[in-house]
Amino acid sequence: MFIGLMSGTSVDAVDGVLVDFPPAAPPRVLAYASREFDAVLREQMLALNRAGENELHRAALAANALADLYAGVVSDLLATAGVEATAVRAIGAHGQTVRHQPAAGYTLQLNAPARLAETTGIAVVADLRSRDVAAGGQGAPLACGLHQAVFGGADPVVVLNLGGMANITVLPGRGPGKVIGFDTGPANALLDLWCQRHTGAAYDAGGAFAAQGQVDAALLAHFVASTPWLAVPPPKSTGRDDFHAEWLDKRLAEFTARRGAEMAPADVQATLVAFTACTVADAIGAHAPGTTAIYVGGGGAANPVLMDALRQALQPLPVEPTDALGVPAQQVEALAFAWLAHAHVEGLAGNLPDVTGARGPRVLGALYPA
């Protein structure tokens, strides 16, 4: 058995799964648990996405706090499944991304894996992205191998993850072609940011804030036209280094100056939803023209307004949560990091070079023994 822990760029919660990997069979999730970030740790993590005073000290303390949060999720998983820590071979712990600069040769996920191993008594596989970056890759997305193993079938489909950022895995089915995957742009990161600024809520529960507004076609066009990254061919990845408060504020200021009037906050939220939907649809249209269905994982799958926007942008293709394929949407990313921990322990490559752009397959991560 293995545990996978995922805390994504939305910085909303840690999702964890306890997974069995039977020989010659799909992985089987035995337990799921989730714990939310408290407001203080969430703000500390978001602040560490920007340069600031005494960064190294603040980052170390935040990493320790994250490891303690991870340990709480591990405890919940073991209690739910009724198993002992000694029955788990390793934990795959993603850490919290605070910088992602593959073009500069690095990606940084805050974590304290030695502390997590010491607290739980379970070996930890961490730092799962940096080897791919060292091999010339993007270090992301890394869930594509899991998507291929679990969701691959006869028909060509796309698996869409809606976390802080959006990314797709294109599975060719039995037809010609290779598995490809890449980030398509922002998802929950900008939606959460704008919602918190104007409502005080950490995220737009049920898409209620966006539902109050109307999509502004001119603002949507400005978002697209002013973001040359969208036209960069894969392999590519992104994060809060590219899409952040300053990115949004600059474009809103440009648009307001042109129009001569500020937009209603709910209209901006609705337009940000449309921005995610149209960038996903454009990416699928360009790189998965033969796909038959889109299956959605990640927190964004629980936002009905975003899901409706995707269905409209991608019609007539069906757009459904990964639940339809037997894996609940909120568990997919954590399952991927259990899968990566399993691959590390077995000495298997965890990356797909056609996805990340790395020079070849690599065993990912570093092991911290129990």
N, C-alpha and C positions, 0 to 999 in steps of 0.2 A: 504494500500500500504506500501511496505517496500523498502529500498534501500540496496543493497549489494555493498561493496567496497573491492577490492582485489589488493594488491601489493605483488607479489610473490618474490621468491628468485632470479629471473632474475634481479630485481631492474630496470626494464626498463620503466614501466608505471603503473598508477593506472587505473584499469577498474572498471566501475560502471554501475549498472542496477537499474532501477525503476521497481518494480514487484508488480503485483496484485496476491493475493492468493484466488481465488474464492472457495467457499465450494465444496467439492467433485469433483474438476476439477484440471487439471495441472496448475501450476503457469504460469502467462502470463507476458512476458517482455513488458513494455510500453515504455521504453526509454533506450538507451545505450550511455555512454560517456566515453572518455578516455583522460587522460593527461599524457604526458611523464614526467619522472623525469628530472630535469635539471642536468647538469653534476656535479655541486658542491654537491647537495644533494645525488646523486647517489654514488659519491665517499665517502661521509661521511658515508652513510649506509654500503657500502662495508667495509670501514675501521673499523666500529664498530663490524664486525664479528670477529675481532682479538683484543686481549688485547692491550691497549695503554694508553698513558698518559691522565689524566683528563677525563677518560671515562664517568663518570656519568654526568658531565656537558655537554660534547659533545652529549651524548645520549639524554639528555633532550631537547637540542636545536633542534636536528634532529627530535625528536618526534613532537615538535611543528610545525616544517616546514612541516612534513608529514601531520599533521592534517589540515594545511592550504591548502595543495595540495588536500587532500580529500574534503575539503569544496568547492574547486573550481569545482571538479567533481560533487558534489551534486548540486551546482548551475546550472551547465550545464544540468543535468538531469531534474531538475524542469522546466528550460526554454524550453527544448525540448518537454517535455510532456505538458507544459502549466498548471501545477498544483502548488498549494501553499504548503509551507512547513508544514502547519498545517494538510494537508491531509495525511502525511506520519507518520505512527505509530512509526517506528524506523529505524535506520541505523545499519546494521551489518558491522562492520569495523574490518578487519582482523589484521591490523598493519603490521609492517615489521619485519620478523624474523631475529634476530641477534645472537641468540644462541638456539640450539635445543638439549637438553641433557635429554631425558626422563629416561635413565638409572640412571641418577643422581637426578631425581625427579623434573626436571623443564624444561620449554620451555619459551622463552622470545621473545615477539613481541613488538617492540617499537611502541608506540601510545600515543596520548594525547586525549583520548575520552572526557574528560570534556571540553577541548578547542573546540573540534568538535561540541559537543552539544551546547555550548555557541554561537559558530559562526553561526551554521545553524538553531538553534531553534528547533531541532529535537532530540528526545531521541536516545541514542547510546548504542548498545550492543557490548561490546569489551571483550578482554581477553578470547577468545572462546576456547582455547586449554588447559588451565591449569587445569580445573576441571577433564578432562579425565586423564591427567597425574597424578593428585592427587589420582585418583581411580585406579592407577596402569597401565594406558594405555599409548600408544605412543603419544596421542594428535594429531595423524594424521594417515591416511588421514581422513578428516572430510566431504568431498564432497560425500561420498558413499551413504548417506541417500538420498541426492538430486538425485544422479544418479539412485537409485532404484525407486524413486517416478516418475521421468520424463522419464527415458530411459528403465525401466523394461518392459518386454513384455513376449510373449510366448516362444521366443527362447533364449537360453543362449548366451549372448554377453559380451564383455569386453569394458569398457569405459577407455580409456587411456588419462591421462593428461600429457602434455609435457610443464611443466613450467621450472623453474631452475632445479628441479628434475623431474623425471618421476614417476608416480604412476598409478596403475590399480585398477579398481573396477570390480570384477567378478560377473555378474548377472546371476543366474542360470535359469531364465525363469520359466516355469511351471514344470521343472524337479526337482529332489531331490537336496538338497544342500542348503547352506546358502550363503548370500552375504558375500564375503570376499574382502579385499582390502589392499594394502600395497605399499610402495615405492619400485621401482625396481632398482634405481640408478640415476646417473646424466643425465641431458638432456641439457637444454640451458646454465646452469651455466658455465660448462667447455667450451662449444662452444663459448659463449660470451667472456669469459676470453681470450682464445687463439686468437680469431679474433681481439679483441681490442689491444692485445699486438703486433700483426703483421700487422694490417691494419689501426689501429686508430679508426675504426668504433666500435660503442657500441655493435653491433651484426652482424651476417652474413646474411645480407638482401638477401632473395631468395636463400640462400645456395650457393651464387656465389663463395665465397672463398673455401668452401669444394669441389665444382665442379671442381676447378682447380687441385685438388690433386687426389692421388690414395690411396686406403685403403692398409695399410701394415698389412698383416695377422699375422706376427710375433709380431708386436707391439700390435695389438689387443689381441692376446693371452696373452701377458705380462700384459696388463691392467686387464684382467679377472683373471689370475692366482695370481696376486699380490693384489687382493682385496677380502679378505676372507669374508667381509660383504655380498657379493653377495650370498654366500651359507647359510647365516643365515635364518632359516625358519621364516615366518610371524607369528604373527604380528611384523612388523618392519617399521621404518621410518628413514629418513636420511636428510641431508642438507649440508650447507657449512661447518659445523663442520667436516664433513667427506671428502667432495670433494671440494678442494680448490686449489689455485695456488701451494702450497707446495706439495700437493698430486701429481699433474700432473708433476711438475718439478722433483720430486724424481724419478718417474717412467721413465721419458724421459732420465734422467741422467743414470739410471741403464741400460736402453736399448742402449743408445749411447755408454756406456763403453763396452758393450758386442759386439756390431756391429763394433765399431771403427770409426763410421762416424755419423754426425748429419743428421737428416731427414729434408726434405724441409717442411717449415711451413704448406703449403697447404696439404701435405700428412698427417701431424698430425691432421689437422682439419677433413679431410675425415675419418681418423681412429677413431676420437672421435665420429663422426656421427655413424659409424658402431658399436662402443662400446655401445651407447645408444640403437641402434636397436637390437643388439644381446642380451643385458641384458633384454630388454622388451620381446623379443621372448622367451628367456629361462624361464622367470617367467610365461608367459602365457602357455607355453608348460607344465610346472610342475604343475600349479595350476588351469588351465582352459582348460583341454584337450578336452572338448566337445564343446567349443565355436564355434559359427557360423560366427561371424563378430567382428571386432574391430572398435570402433568409437573414434575419437581423438579430444580432446579439448586442449586449451592452446595455447600459442604463437608458439610452435613448429609445430602446424598444418599448419602454413603459410610457413614453410620451405620445398620446394618441394624435395630437396635432402634428407632430413631426412625422409619425407614421403615415397619416393621411396625406401630408405634403409629398412624401416619398411615393406613395401609390399614385398620386396625380402626376408627378414628374416622370414616373417609370411606366405608366399605363401603356399597353394592356398587360404588362408582366405582373404576376402575383408577387406581393411583398408580404411576408409573414415572419413572425418571430421564430427563432431556431427551436422553440418549443415544438413546432410542427415536425421536427426531425428527431425529437426525443431528448434534446438538451435545453433546459430552461435558459432564456436569453441572459439572465444575470450570472449564470455559472460558466459561460463559455471562456471568458478570459482567464479566470482562475484555473479552469481545467487545462488550458494551454500551458500554464506554468507548472502544473503537476506533470504534464506530459514532457516538458522540457527537463524537469528534474529527473524523471525516469530515463530520458535519453542520455543525460549526463552520466548517471550511475551505470548505465549499460554501455557507455563508451560510444554512443551513436551521435551523429551530427544532428543538431537542432535547428540549423538554418536551412533555407532553400536559396541557393545562390541566384537562381533566376528571379527571385523575389527581392532580395536585399542588394544584389549587385556585388556580393563578396566574391573573392577569387576562387572560392571553392567551399565545399561543405566543412563545417567545423563543429567540434564538440564545444558546447557553450557553457559558460559559468565556472565558478570556483566553489569547491566543496569545503565546508566548515564542519568537521566531524562532531558527532555528539559528545 
